[in-house]
Each structure stands twice: as structure tokens, then as C-alpha cells.
């Protein structure tokens, strides 16, 4: 069974911070959409989680299973275990 089928697609989350994303999905890959950017520092302040999982592909598989376009994501999936907020993928 593929990981996309093992983790059912979820509805988009409410807007959350990177810290909340890391707490909610520790050591996972996440696909982020609807990012609110702080242009002064080049980072997002909040975003919605469109998919998550143990592999880099899993978030996009979930987005497809939920009927969301992967073009909606503004970046490649990000790994929450890095502890660093993603930057520069506008």
C-alpha cells in the first residue's frame, strides 16, 4: 500500500505558524499553501498545510487524492525536523 493511501487526505488546515506546523507534524515532509509573506524578512508568517508524510512525495500524493492542484503549493515539500523556517520560495 502506498503512503498516499495509508494517510488519508485531510482538509486544509487553518492558518498556522511554522512553529505550530513543526509541533503538529514532527519530522515529516509538509506541503504548504496560502502562505502569508513578510516581505521584510523573506519568510511566511502563516500558511495552510495541504499534505504531510514521511516521504517527500507523500504531501503531493495527498494533495492529488484530495483533488487539490499541486501547482497551488508555492514550494517543494519542507522537512519539519530541520527546525529552520523555509525561506525564499516565492
C-alpha positions in Angstrom: 0.0 0.0 0.0 1.4 3.4 -0.9 1.9 6.1 1.6 -0.7 8.2 -0.1 -3.3 5.6 0.6 -2.0 4.9 4.1 -2.5 8.5 5.2 -6.0 9.7 4.2 -6.1 13.2 2.7 -7.2 15.9 5.2 -9.0 19.1 4.6 -6.7 22.1 4.5 -5.7 23.3 8.0 -6.4 26.7 9.4 -3.6 29.2 9.0 -0.7 28.1 11.3 2.9 29.3 12.0 6.0 27.3 11.2 6.4 26.5 14.9 2.8 25.1 15.0 3.5 23.1 11.8 6.6 21.5 13.4 4.7 20.7 16.6 1.8 19.2 14.7 3.8 17.2 12.2 7.3 16.5 13.7 9.9 15.0 11.5 7.6 15.0 8.4 7.5 16.5 5.0 4.8 19.1 4.6 3.3 20.9 1.5 2.3 24.5 2.3 -0.3 26.7 0.5 -1.9 30.0 1.1 1.2 31.5 2.6 1.1 35.0 4.1 4.5 36.5 3.4 6.5 39.0 5.4 8.5 40.7 2.6 10.8 42.5 5.1 12.4 39.2 6.3 11.5 37.0 3.3 9.6 34.4 5.3 6.0 33.4 5.7 4.1 34.3 8.8 1.3 31.7 8.5 0.4 29.0 5.9 -2.1 26.1 5.5 -0.9 22.5 5.4 -2.1 20.8 2.3 -0.4 17.5 2.9 2.2 15.8 5.1 4.0 12.5 5.4 7.2 10.6 6.0 8.4 10.8 2.4 9.0 13.9 0.3 6.4 12.7 -2.2 3.6 12.0 0.4 2.3 15.6 0.7 1.8 15.9 -3.1 0.1 12.5 -3.2 -2.3 13.7 -0.5 -3.0 16.9 -2.4 -3.8 14.9 -5.5 -6.0 12.5 -3.6 -7.9 15.5 -2.1 -8.4 17.0 -5.5 -6.0 19.9 -4.9 -3.7 21.0 -7.6 0.0 20.6 -6.8 0.5 23.9 -8.5 -1.2 25.5 -5.6 1.8 24.8 -3.4 4.4 27.5 -3.7 7.4 25.3 -2.9 8.7 21.8 -2.7 7.7 19.9 0.4 9.6 21.1 3.5 11.0 18.8 6.3 9.9 19.9 9.8 12.8 18.3 11.6 15.2 20.9 10.3 13.9 23.4 12.8 14.5 26.2 10.2 11.6 28.0 8.7 11.5 27.7 5.0 12.5 30.8 3.1 13.0 32.1 -0.4 10.5 30.0 -2.3 8.2 32.7 -3.5 
